[in-house]
């Protein structure tokens, strides 16, 4: 029933769309809201767009609405003025938007938030058009079949016809002094070692559970044993949801030296440690994008998600994908990718 209603709304919108299409008057834009209600990785992928938005509107007030659990990745971001936590229900969301009197809404989300922005009376609304879900937007952009979401969000910002910029797709993640000191303290015992980061978890957040994004713990164990040498130390990353996976890897290891930091760091502290890694091997996850933001050489493993849309764009990053089943990825393929990457010798 719900899918039928959505389909009907899309058909009606297709007829009404020309009535809402209008150019954005730059001189009228003083307060901007960017709605980012995805996970940590999704929010991080939009930081290049936030940087571009600030270049276009250097004097405007820019606020971001995000979930409390994913907004932390934006702490310290100098391109925004305020982070606002996502209201608990639709009425509160519309009320918040009305109260703050935004001139422009940048909605890098699904169409539900488009409706909120429209009901709140925000005069200009731009955002994604994924499968025709650009309802009530004045300007939108279709998602190409092989368009990476980083470039997609940048292209959405460039719908605003003011000095189109060719912005770098690099991601912004700001580390505090305490984050850096934390990493230095933890890594001090491993001075002189080649540090290889392993993220065998991921695929879980308060809204989504995708165990199919995880390469098996047994394979990670075999990979670690294959890469092990006297001067290498392996660090296991992840949040508290990944502790069982890390425990399984540790129980299966014979000779390799591993340190388990899963569930023992904040996302920013993990980022500071990842920055010190010579190589980071990971499933498609928030930490994959964190590694990208830290410009750490990365090998990312994909299954049900499309790497052409989600993989890091850094030149020192490589992805491996054998279709929807991540189990099809072999250790041999990863070893070959590592050799080509040349991050470790």
Secondary structure, 3 states (H helix, E strand, C coil): CHHHHHHHHHHHHHHHHHHHCCCCCHHHCCEEEEEECCCHHHHHHCHHHHHHHHHHCCCCEEEEEECHHHHHHHCCCCCCCEEEECCCCHHHHHHHHHHHCCCEEEECCCHHHHHHHHHCCCCEEEEEECCCCCCCCCEEEECCCCCCHHHHHHHHHCCCCCCCCCCCCCCCCCCCHHHHHHHHHHHHHHCCCEEEEEECCCCECCCCECHHHCCCHHHHHHHHHHHCCCCEEEEECCCHHHHHHHHHHHHHCCCCCEEECCCCCCHHHHHHHHCCCCEEEEECCHHHHHHHHCCCCEEEEECCCCHHHHCCCCCCEEEEECCCCHHHCCHHHHHHHHHHHCCCC
